[in-house]
Amino acid sequence: MSKLRRHLSVGTPSSVETKSLQEIKNKTGNIYESISIVAKRANQINISIKEELHNKLDEFASHTDTLEEIHENKEQIEISRAYERMPNPALLATQEFLDDKIYYRKAEDELFS
């Protein structure tokens, strides 16, 4: 299953909704640590989605076309629109964090173990 279909099937809304800071803070005990975890996960999601999109669009790339030969490809446009409709990676990461779907650990826990 592609990342696009997986993220769309999760049901994360594409629009921004307010979240309880207390709920986010309670996950780690520190709001800044929680936001750092969400930011790192959002970056991972963004990179993977971007790679997938570029791989799909590379199928349509033709390096021998001249300006006169370039034409509209409806399938390529639909793929681009589908990715534009996806929720922002930060929204996806926040939802994953609140649903306890992100594994994280503290570095200091490993140092003293």
Buried (B, 14 or more C-beta within 10 A) or exposed (E): EEBBEEBBEEEBEEEEEEBEEEEBBEBBEEBEBBBEBBBEBBEEBBEEBEEBBEEBBEEEEEEEEEEEEEEEEEEBEEBEEBBEEBBBBBBBBBBBBBEEEBEBEEEEEEEEE
